[in-house]
């Protein structure tokens, strides 16, 4: 009976260790999931920042294009006036 009690005691210690490790594993898996979510959020923020930069660059290019278009129109009109006044 003493051997039996010893084996049962050892089984109880092993079971406690097993339950502890299972709990720790679940906790670590939850942390892993949270870190993956945070990483995705970080990647999303990086993409959003890049989109913001591109929009700003596009806005600047559009402004430059508008200014150039106005210059082209003005030069064309000036040339037309010169041509019509010289005729």
N, C-alpha and C positions, 0 to 999 in steps of 0.2 A: 504494500500500500504506500510505503514511503517513496518508492520509485515512481508510482503513479502520481502522487502529489507533486513530486519534483517536476515530472513532465508537464503536468497541468500548469504549474507555476511558470515554467519556461514558455509554454504556449501563451499564457497571459501576457508575459513580457514582450514576446514577439508580436502579439496582437496589438498591444499598446504602441509599439514602434511602428507597426504597419499603419495603424490609424493616424499616428502623428505624421508619417511620411505622406500619406494620402492627402491629409489636410494641407500640408506644406506644398505639395504638388498642385493642388487646386488653387491655392493662393498665388503661387508663381505663375500659373497659367492665366489667372485673372490679370495679373500685372502685365504679362506678355500681351494679352489682348488690349489692355489700355495703352500700352506703349505703341502697339501697331496702329491704333486709332489716332494717337497723338502724332505719329509719324505721317500718317495720311493727311492729318490736318495741317501739319507743317508743309508737306508737299503741296497741298491745296493753297496755302498762304503764299508759297513761293510762286506758284502758277499765277495766282491773283496779282501778285506784285509785278510779275513779268507782263501780264495783260495791261496793267495800269501804265507801265513804262511804254508799252507799244502804243496805247491810246494817246499818251502825251506826245510821243514822237509823231504819230499820225496827225495830230492836231497842229503841231509845229510845221510839218510838211505842207499841210493844207493851207496854212497861213502864208507860207513862202510862195506856194503855187498861186494863191489869190493875188499877192503882190506882183508876181511876175506877169500874171494875166493882165492886171491893170496897166503895167508898164508896156506890154505888147500892144494893148489897145491904144494907149496914149501915143506911142511912137507911130503906130499905123495912122491914127488920126492926124498927127503932125505932118506925116509924109503926104497924106491926102491933101491937107491944106496947102502945103508947099507946091504940090503938083497942080492943084486947081488954081492957085494964084499965079503960077508961072505960065499958065496957058493963055 
